[in-house]
Amino acid sequence: MRLDRRTFFLASGSALWAQTAPSKQLTVGVIGSGGRGRYLEKVFQQDASVRITAVCDVYEPNLEAGLSAAKNQAKAHRNYKNLLDDKTIDIVIVATPEHWHHRMLLDALAAGKDVYIEKPLCQTPEQGVELVDAAARSKSIVQVGMQRRSYDLFLKARDIKSAGTLGQTRMVRSWWLNNNLRGSGETPALKGPLNWDEWQGPAPKRPLDASRFFDWRSYSDYSGGIVADQGAHVYDGIHLVMGCGFPATVNASAGRVHKAKFDTPESVTVAAEYAEDFVAVFTINYAAMHYPNPIDQLNQFDGDQARMDLGREKLAVFKEGSEETPVITATGSFGKAAEDHVANFLQCVRTRATPNATVEKGFHAALVVQLANMSLQQGRRMKWNREARRVEV
């Protein structure tokens, strides 16, 4: 078929318009505009088609800061259900403390919203099962904020492992080091009104305590402690590289708690066994010296032909017989991982494809650390019945 000059330019112009036409505008509501929520506001707004039109928080200074972080004129909400009632909102970001994740995700799904929710996905195995079922019934796109699943360095590690480079890998060893015991120990003062009852929500009712508000990760009423907060990331990365899901059994040990008010330990070791015939051991110690982010965390995949060391920003493979000189190296920018994870989510919102970190994958990672905390409480090895989807008594 022959094209004349006019037809050619018309066709070329149409193709160029298709490549440069703006994406459908996506309206976003933010629930929880603390530090993480505002960071996600910034990342989401890197996409020119995103407009943040609503922000919800029960702490007035955070609400004001969240409204300021929105590039557009966003509406203020002090109750998240009012935000969910807004039919003009396409996407909801849930960046609240952990104890609210389960309820808010259920309500967001019921409202027909697409959801980007921070990890850990939930607090109990029962909540996880309920969320997996609710997501399966829903038409919503849900991305759990486990950004390693969109990080090119971790995807390269997955490909190296799946190519057989390491041989049989029967153990993964991982650690994370930091320190949360230093400092004066004084709790910051509240700088504005806080709706304490609304913030507590489904958690046990306690008297107003600024420490519980600012340090909620250290209280079992609101989180699984630092082992859950960071362990969900670590185990999700291990699941990605190893190509596995639910653990079979989990056992944990911990040191005592060293801060007077807190009730979650800062030094914990977790051993998770998998049906895929390997053990993943994770040690977190927030009573260590402080390391800069690029070197505070490491995962070592011990194969019988090679070992792969995978950190936040570096990867190295050491083969047997060349244990000091890596045969494969790679680097990455961990700061870009969250950007790529959000980009993956937004693309899936537009195409209705499956995102990288589904609710089920979020539950896989959350379950490991939930069973670890149950092991600490009950002093025994916890077993997960995959078919019955429950903890074995």
Buried (B, 14 or more C-beta within 10 A) or exposed (E): EEEEEEEEEEEEEEEEEEEEEEEEEBBBBBBBBBEBBBEBBEBBBEBEEBBBBBBBBBBBBBBBBBBEBBEEEBBBBBEBEEBBEBEEBBBBBBBBBBBBBBBBBBBBBEBEBBBBBBBBBBBBBBBBBBBBEBBEEBEBBBBBBBBBBBBBBBBBBBEBBEEEBBBEBEEBBBBBBBBBEEEEEEBEEBEEEBEBEEBBBEBEEEEEEEBBBBBBBBBBBBBBBBBBBBBBBBBBBBBBBBEBBBBBBBBBBBEEBEBEEBEBBBBBBBBBBBEEEBBBBBBBBBBBEEEEEEEBBBBBBBBEBBBBBBBBBBBBBBBEEEEEEBEBEBEBBBEBBBBBBBBBBBBBBEEEEEBBBBBBBBBBBBBBBBBBBBBBEEEEEBBBEEEEBEBEE
